[in-house]
Amino acid sequence: MEDYQYDVAISFLNENEQIARELHQRLSPNFRVFAYFNRQEALAGTDGLESFRQVFYEQSRLAVVLYKSGWGETTWTRVEEAAIKDRCLKMGWNGLLFIMVDEASRPPIWLPETNIRLHLANYGIEQAVGAIKSCIESLGGRLQKEDPVNRAKRLQRELEARANRRRLLTCQEGVQEAGKQAEKVHGEIRSLVEKIRTDSAGLKLEAGSDDDMTVITTGRVSLVVYWRPSYANTLEHSPLIVREFNGRVLLPQQRGKFITFGEPELLTEHEFDPDLTADQGWCWHSRFAPERHFTSTEVAEFCMELFLKLVDRADTGDIPPIDPLHRAQSEGPNFSFMAS
């Protein structure tokens, strides 16, 4: 099976499309890359499920899975998973590379421990691209050098993309689009809180939001996620801010109605700048991992993971209580009273 139509096929969940687009943009100058967003016309008028199966079963030299919990459970990724498993059982596992897109997800039980995999958070996009290139070449694929005409076409696309990025980062339209992404972060956090309340009711979380801010608290510790643009026509100095607190932070709907004993203590602060990927998808750039692009969903998940670690640190005594009542009592919520 040496006459492959593609050098690499990328399987991913919709929420990881920006990562897939970034990989496609970096690999396509030298390799033939399949990803659903760039092959919709080729699949039009065909049996889409069977077309997907053939791509991952026999038409691609290497299959790359951007893995996150939920992959293999949607219509398309379920078909891709079945095709990949059938291919690997028939031909071996060398033609499969798993890229773990978050630290919380665990690979499926059918994936051998010896199979090549890497964590995107640890390696970043550049090293992921390098790993894919190395796998393709080890499987007999050859890097195709661009001729000047194709290089010029790609350069034109890149110049246009950079110009559009600069325009959107310095105009009212861009501020509005970034605002929609911030709203998505808040919405995703609220959704995760509701799921945790349902599945882990013993954690006793409280959460509330307004247009700019989401607060999550146990009363003992709190997390605040805040975004408000500094200007109406530019995104300069307008990061999404995530703050960890020791103590209770009042929910937006509680302001002016409750008071607390002791001011909450700021522990750490993280900032995410709104930006666009090379493929013109909105993303967030973290200042602690500048080489990585975060989707709004991934920022929300980062926030919840941060908060759960905060709860754990408070429970183990790594974060001592800040008020006299907590110092006298080993556990229990921060007391709040209605303001007079």
C-alpha positions in Angstrom: 0.0 0.0 0.0 2.5 2.6 -1.2 0.4 4.7 -3.5 -1.0 7.0 -0.8 -3.3 9.9 -1.7 -2.3 11.8 1.4 0.9 11.9 3.5 -1.1 12.6 6.6 -4.7 12.7 7.7 -5.7 14.6 10.8 -8.7 13.5 13.0 -10.0 16.0 15.5 -13.1 17.2 17.4 -14.7 20.4 16.3 -13.5 22.2 19.4 -9.9 21.5 18.3 -10.3 22.7 14.8 -8.0 25.7 15.3 -5.1 23.3 16.3 -5.8 21.2 13.2 -5.8 24.3 11.0 -2.5 25.4 12.5 -1.0 21.9 11.8 -2.4 22.0 8.3 -1.1 25.4 7.5 2.5 24.4 8.6 2.5 21.0 6.9 0.8 21.6 3.6 3.7 23.4 1.9 5.7 20.1 2.0 3.1 17.3 2.4 -0.3 16.3 1.2 -2.6 16.9 4.2 -6.2 15.7 4.7 -8.3 17.6 7.2 -12.1 17.8 6.9 -12.3 21.6 6.7 -10.2 21.7 3.6 -11.7 18.7 1.8 -15.5 19.4 1.9 -15.7 19.9 -1.9 -13.9 16.6 -2.5 -16.5 14.8 -0.3 -19.5 16.5 -1.8 -21.7 14.1 -3.7 -20.1 11.1 -2.1 -21.0 8.8 0.7 -19.3 11.0 3.4 -18.9 8.3 6.0 -17.3 5.8 3.6 -15.1 8.6 2.2 -13.9 9.4 5.7 -13.3 5.7 6.4 -11.2 5.2 3.2 -9.0 8.3 4.0 -8.0 6.9 7.4 -8.0 3.2 6.5 -6.0 3.1 3.3 -5.4 6.5 1.6 -3.1 8.1 4.1 0.5 7.3 5.0 0.1 8.6 8.6 -3.0 9.2 10.8 -2.7 11.9 13.4 -5.3 12.1 16.2 -5.7 15.3 18.1 -7.1 13.5 21.2 -9.3 14.8 23.8 -12.0 13.1 25.8 -15.0 12.8 23.5 -13.0 11.9 20.5 -14.5 8.7 19.0 -18.0 9.6 20.3 -19.1 12.0 17.5 -20.4 10.8 14.2 -17.3 11.6 12.2 -14.6 10.8 14.8 -16.4 7.5 15.5 -16.0 6.5 11.8 -12.4 7.7 11.8 -11.6 5.8 15.0 -13.0 2.5 13.6 -11.0 3.0 10.4 -7.8 3.7 12.3 -8.3 0.7 14.5 -8.9 -1.6 11.5 -5.9 -0.2 9.7 -3.6 -0.7 12.8 -4.8 -4.2 13.4 -4.1 -5.0 9.8 -0.8 -3.1 9.2 0.6 -2.3 12.6 0.7 0.8 14.8 3.6 2.7 13.2 1.2 4.7 11.0 -0.6 6.3 14.0 0.5 9.4 16.1 -1.6 10.5 19.1 -1.3 14.1 20.1 -2.9 14.7 23.5 -4.4 18.2 23.5 -5.0 18.5 27.2 -3.5 17.0 30.3 -6.7 15.7 31.8 -7.7 13.3 29.0 -6.5 9.8 29.0 -5.9 7.9 25.7 -8.4 5.1 24.8 -7.7 1.7 26.2 -7.1 0.1 22.8 -4.1 2.3 22.2 -0.9 0.4 23.1 1.4 1.9 25.7 4.3 1.7 23.2 2.5 3.8 20.6 4.0 7.2 19.8 2.2 10.0 21.6 3.0 13.5 22.8 1.3 16.1 24.9 0.7 19.4 23.1 1.0 21.4 26.4 4.6 20.1 26.8 5.8 20.2 23.2 3.9 23.0 21.6 2.9 23.3 17.9 6.4 23.6 16.5 7.6 20.3 18.0 4.3 18.6 17.1 4.9 19.6 13.5 8.4 18.2 13.7 7.2 14.9 15.2 4.6 14.6 12.3 7.3 15.3 9.7 9.6 12.7 11.3 6.9 10.1 11.3 6.0 10.7 7.7 9.6 10.4 6.6 10.1 7.2 8.7 7.1 5.7 6.8 8.7 6.4 3.4 7.1 9.8 2.8 9.3 12.5 1.2 9.3 16.2 1.9 8.3 18.1 -1.3 10.1 21.4 -1.8 8.0 24.3 -3.0 8.9 25.9 -6.3 9.1 29.7 -6.5 5.6 30.0 -8.0 3.9 28.1 -5.2 6.1 29.8 -2.6 4.9 33.1 -3.9 1.3 32.1 -3.7 1.7 30.9 -0.1 3.6 34.1 0.7 0.7 36.2 -0.7 -1.8 34.3 1.5 0.4 34.8 4.6 0.8 38.5 3.9 -3.0 38.9 3.5 -3.6 36.9 6.7 -1.1 39.1 8.6 -2.7 42.3 7.3 -6.2 41.0 8.3 -4.9 40.1 11.7 -3.4 43.6 12.2 -6.7 45.1 11.0 -8.9 43.1 13.4 -6.7 43.7 16.4 -7.0 47.4 15.9 -10.7 48.0 14.9 -14.1 48.0 16.5 -15.1 44.8 14.6 -12.1 42.9 16.2 -13.1 44.2 19.7 -16.6 42.9 19.2 -15.4 39.5 17.9 -13.1 39.2 20.9 -16.0 40.0 23.1 -17.9 37.1 21.7 -15.0 34.8 22.5 -14.9 36.1 26.0 -18.7 35.4 26.3 -18.0 31.9 25.1 -15.4 31.4 27.9 -17.9 32.6 30.5 -20.6 30.3 29.0 -18.3 27.3 28.9 -17.3 27.8 32.6 -21.0 28.0 33.6 -21.7 24.8 31.7 -18.7 23.0 33.4 -19.9 24.3 36.9 -23.3 22.8 36.3 -21.9 19.5 35.3 -19.7 19.4 38.4 -22.6 20.3 40.6 -24.6 17.4 39.1 -21.8 14.8 39.2 -19.9 16.0 42.3 -22.4 17.7 44.5 -20.3 17.4 47.6 -17.9 20.2 46.4 -20.6 22.8 47.1 -19.6 25.3 44.4 -21.2 28.7 43.9 -20.9 30.5 40.6 -22.2 33.7 39.1 -21.6 35.9 36.1 -22.3 39.4 34.7 -21.3 40.9 31.3 -17.6 41.1 32.3 -16.9 38.6 35.0 -17.5 35.1 36.2 -16.8 34.1 39.8 -16.5 30.6 41.2 -16.2 30.0 44.9 -16.5 27.5 47.7 -16.4 30.3 50.3 -12.9 29.1 51.3 -11.2 29.9 47.9 -12.4 31.6 44.7 -11.6 32.1 41.1 -12.4 35.2 39.1 -12.4 35.4 35.2 -12.7 38.9 33.8 -12.6 40.6 30.4 -13.3 44.1 29.5 -11.6 45.9 26.5 -9.6 48.9 27.4 -10.6 50.7 24.2 -13.5 50.5 21.8 -11.4 50.3 18.6 -8.3 48.3 19.6 -7.5 45.2 21.6 -4.3 46.6 22.9 -4.0 46.1 26.7 -7.1 44.0 26.8 -6.2 40.6 28.2 -8.7 38.1 29.7 -7.6 37.9 33.3 -7.9 34.9 35.6 -7.3 35.4 39.3 -7.0 32.9 42.1 -8.0 34.1 45.6 -7.7 32.7 49.1 -11.1 33.6 50.6 -14.6 34.4 49.4 -15.2 36.7 46.4 -18.8 37.8 46.2 -20.7 36.7 43.1 -21.7 39.6 40.8 -25.4 39.2 42.0 -24.3 39.4 45.6 -22.5 42.7 45.4 -24.1 45.3 47.6 -26.2 42.7 49.4 -23.6 40.8 51.4 -20.4 41.5 53.3 -17.6 39.1 54.2 -15.2 38.9 57.1 -11.7 39.7 55.7 -10.7 40.7 52.3 -9.8 37.8 49.9 -6.1 37.5 49.2 -4.9 37.5 45.6 -2.7 34.4 45.0 -1.9 34.3 41.3 -3.0 36.0 38.1 -2.9 34.6 34.6 -3.5 36.6 31.4 -4.7 35.6 27.9 -4.5 38.0 25.0 -7.1 37.7 22.2 -5.5 36.9 18.9 -5.9 35.1 15.5 -4.1 32.0 14.4 -2.3 31.9 11.1 -5.4 30.4 9.6 -7.5 33.3 10.8 -9.3 31.6 13.6 -9.8 33.5 16.9 -7.8 32.2 19.8 -6.2 33.3 23.1 -2.4 33.6 23.6 -1.3 32.8 27.2 1.6 34.8 28.6 2.8 31.7 30.5 2.9 29.5 27.3 3.2 32.0 24.4 3.9 29.3 21.8 0.5 27.8 22.3 -2.9 28.8 21.0 -5.9 28.3 23.4 -9.5 28.0 22.1 -12.2 29.6 24.3 -13.2 26.1 25.3 -9.7 25.3 26.4 -9.4 28.6 28.4 -12.6 27.6 30.2 -11.2 24.1 30.9 -8.0 25.7 32.1 -9.9 27.9 34.5 -11.9 25.0 36.0 -8.8 22.8 36.4 -7.1 25.8 38.1 -10.0 26.2 40.5 -10.2 22.5 41.3 -6.5 22.5 42.1 -7.1 25.6 44.3 -9.8 23.7 46.2 -7.4 20.8 46.7 -4.6 23.0 47.9 -6.9 24.7 50.5 -8.1 21.3 51.8 -4.5 19.9 52.2 -3.4 23.0 54.1 -1.1 24.3 51.3 -3.2 27.5 51.4 -3.9 28.6 55.0 -7.2 30.3 55.8 -7.0 34.1 56.0 -9.6 35.0 58.6 -9.8 34.3 62.3 -12.9 32.2 62.0 -11.2 29.9 59.6 -8.1 29.7 61.8 -10.3 28.6 64.7 -12.2 26.1 62.6 -10.5 23.5 60.4 -13.3 23.5 57.8 -16.5 25.2 57.0 -17.6 28.0 54.6 -16.6 31.6 54.9 -19.4 33.5 56.7 -21.4 36.1 54.8 -24.2 38.3 56.2 -26.7 40.5 54.6 -25.5 44.1 54.5 -27.7 46.5 56.4 
